[in-house]
């Protein structure tokens, strides 16, 4: 288990690699990502394993009217979460997720995510008002928008729709 910033970098790198594959091939076969997070990183009171199987995800990159690079990432995923203290697991599907990203020259990005969106917020992440957003692990149905600085620290800009607290579900 590693520190949140390096895990965020691994997660972003995984998405970028998958995105590059998708750019070369419009729809690609299943690929997966698994990681374990210590207590206090994804969930406050217990360590958790996250397993994601990506199913026919598609990525497109293009230049926006403002000159910034933009990316659109859509597809389906199967996610399994495990409370490593109790062994309790839960599995769910994300269908119809879309990530609308804008990449800036300073290495930061803004991402507007729509549909069903799985989000892990680390202790370094904050809401737009400055209050700490993590650790938390949630499933949003609606729209979730964040800005990430060049070190992958997130500022949650807006949330619209429903949310489910996955840490609470795994704890009980």
C-alpha positions as CSV (number, residue, x, y, z in Angstrom):
1,X,0.0,0.0,0.0
2,X,1.3,3.4,-0.9
3,X,0.8,7.0,-0.4
4,X,-2.2,8.8,-2.0
5,X,-0.3,11.0,-4.4
6,X,1.5,8.1,-6.0
7,X,-1.7,6.1,-6.1
8,X,-3.4,9.0,-7.8
9,X,-0.6,9.1,-10.3
10,X,-0.9,5.3,-10.9
11,X,-4.7,5.6,-11.4
12,X,-4.2,8.5,-13.8
13,X,-1.4,6.6,-15.6
14,X,-3.7,3.6,-15.9
15,X,-6.5,5.7,-17.4
16,X,-4.0,7.3,-19.8
17,X,-2.7,4.0,-21.0
18,X,-6.2,2.7,-21.5
19,X,-7.1,5.9,-23.2
20,X,-4.1,5.5,-25.6
21,X,-5.2,2.0,-26.4
22,X,-8.7,3.2,-27.0
23,X,-7.4,6.0,-29.3
24,X,-5.7,3.4,-31.4
25,X,-8.7,1.0,-31.3
26,X,-12.2,2.5,-31.1
27,X,-13.5,-0.2,-28.6
28,X,-11.1,-2.5,-26.7
29,X,-11.4,-5.7,-24.8
30,X,-11.5,-5.9,-21.0
31,X,-8.6,-4.6,-19.0
32,X,-8.4,-4.2,-15.3
33,X,-6.9,-2.3,-12.4
34,X,-6.6,-3.4,-8.7
35,X,-5.2,-1.5,-5.8
36,X,-5.3,-1.6,-2.0
37,X,-5.6,1.5,0.1
38,X,-4.6,1.8,3.8
39,X,-7.2,2.9,6.3
40,X,-7.5,6.7,6.2
41,X,-6.8,7.0,2.5
42,X,-10.0,5.9,0.7
43,X,-12.1,5.0,3.7
44,X,-11.5,6.6,7.2
45,X,-11.7,3.5,9.4
46,X,-10.5,0.5,7.3
47,X,-8.3,-0.5,4.4
48,X,-10.0,-1.3,1.1
49,X,-9.2,-3.2,-2.1
50,X,-10.6,-1.7,-5.3
51,X,-10.9,-3.9,-8.4
52,X,-12.1,-2.3,-11.7
53,X,-12.7,-4.2,-14.9
54,X,-13.1,-1.9,-17.9
55,X,-15.4,-3.1,-20.6
56,X,-15.3,-1.6,-24.1
57,X,-14.2,1.9,-23.1
58,X,-13.5,4.5,-25.8
59,X,-11.3,7.6,-25.6
60,X,-11.1,10.4,-28.1
61,X,-8.7,13.4,-27.8
62,X,-9.1,16.7,-29.7
63,X,-8.3,20.4,-29.6
64,X,-10.9,22.6,-28.0
65,X,-11.9,26.0,-29.4
66,X,-9.7,27.6,-26.7
67,X,-6.6,25.7,-27.9
68,X,-6.5,23.3,-24.9
69,X,-6.5,19.6,-25.4
70,X,-9.7,17.9,-24.5
71,X,-10.5,14.2,-23.9
72,X,-13.7,12.3,-23.9
73,X,-13.7,8.9,-22.2
74,X,-16.9,6.7,-22.2
75,X,-17.8,3.2,-21.4
76,X,-18.7,0.6,-18.8
77,X,-16.9,-0.8,-15.8
78,X,-17.5,-3.5,-13.2
79,X,-16.2,-2.5,-9.7
80,X,-15.6,-4.8,-6.7
81,X,-14.8,-3.2,-3.3
82,X,-13.5,-5.2,-0.4
83,X,-13.2,-4.1,3.3
84,X,-9.9,-5.7,4.1
85,X,-10.7,-5.7,7.9
86,X,-14.0,-7.7,7.6
87,X,-13.8,-9.3,4.2
88,X,-17.1,-7.7,3.2
89,X,-17.4,-7.1,-0.5
90,X,-19.7,-5.3,-2.9
91,X,-19.8,-5.3,-6.7
92,X,-21.6,-2.9,-9.0
93,X,-21.6,-1.9,-12.6
94,X,-21.0,1.6,-14.0
95,X,-22.9,1.9,-17.2
96,X,-23.0,5.0,-19.3
97,X,-20.2,6.9,-17.6
98,X,-18.6,9.8,-19.5
99,X,-15.5,11.8,-18.6
100,X,-15.1,15.2,-20.3
101,X,-11.6,16.4,-19.6
102,X,-9.7,19.6,-20.4
103,X,-5.9,19.4,-20.1
104,X,-4.0,22.7,-19.4
105,X,-0.4,23.5,-20.3
106,X,0.6,23.7,-16.6
107,X,-0.2,20.0,-16.1
108,X,-3.6,20.5,-14.4
109,X,-6.9,19.4,-15.7
110,X,-10.7,19.9,-15.3
111,X,-12.9,16.9,-15.5
112,X,-16.7,17.0,-15.8
113,X,-18.0,13.4,-15.2
114,X,-21.5,12.4,-16.0
115,X,-23.6,9.3,-15.6
116,X,-22.6,6.8,-12.9
117,X,-19.2,7.9,-11.5
118,X,-17.1,6.0,-9.0
119,X,-14.9,8.5,-7.0
120,X,-12.2,8.1,-4.4
121,X,-11.3,11.4,-2.7
122,X,-8.0,11.3,-0.8
123,X,-7.1,13.4,2.4
124,X,-5.3,15.9,0.2
125,X,-8.5,16.6,-1.8
126,X,-10.8,19.6,-1.0
127,X,-14.2,21.0,-1.9
128,X,-14.3,24.4,-3.6
129,X,-14.9,26.1,-0.3
130,X,-11.6,24.7,1.0
131,X,-12.9,22.0,3.4
132,X,-11.3,18.6,3.3
133,X,-13.2,16.2,0.9
134,X,-11.4,12.9,1.7
135,X,-11.0,10.2,2.7
136,X,-14.2,9.1,1.0
137,X,-15.3,6.7,-1.6
138,X,-18.6,7.4,-3.3
139,X,-20.8,6.5,-6.3
140,X,-22.4,9.5,-7.9
141,X,-25.2,9.4,-10.4
142,X,-25.5,12.8,-12.1
143,X,-22.6,15.2,-12.6
144,X,-19.3,15.4,-10.7
145,X,-16.8,18.1,-11.7
146,X,-13.3,18.5,-10.3
147,X,-10.1,20.3,-11.0
148,X,-6.8,18.5,-10.5
149,X,-3.5,20.4,-10.1
150,X,-0.3,19.1,-11.6
151,X,0.3,17.0,-8.4
152,X,-3.1,15.3,-8.9
153,X,-4.7,17.1,-5.8
154,X,-8.4,17.5,-6.5
155,X,-10.7,20.4,-5.8
156,X,-14.3,19.3,-6.2
157,X,-16.0,22.1,-8.0
158,X,-19.6,20.8,-8.2
159,X,-21.8,17.8,-7.5
160,X,-25.3,17.4,-9.0
161,X,-27.4,14.3,-8.5
162,X,-27.4,11.4,-6.1
163,X,-24.5,10.0,-4.1
164,X,-24.0,6.7,-2.2
165,X,-21.4,6.5,0.5
166,X,-19.5,3.3,-0.3
167,X,-17.4,3.4,2.8
168,X,-20.5,3.3,4.9
169,X,-21.9,0.5,2.9
170,X,-18.8,-1.6,3.3
171,X,-18.5,-0.8,7.0
172,X,-22.0,-1.9,8.0
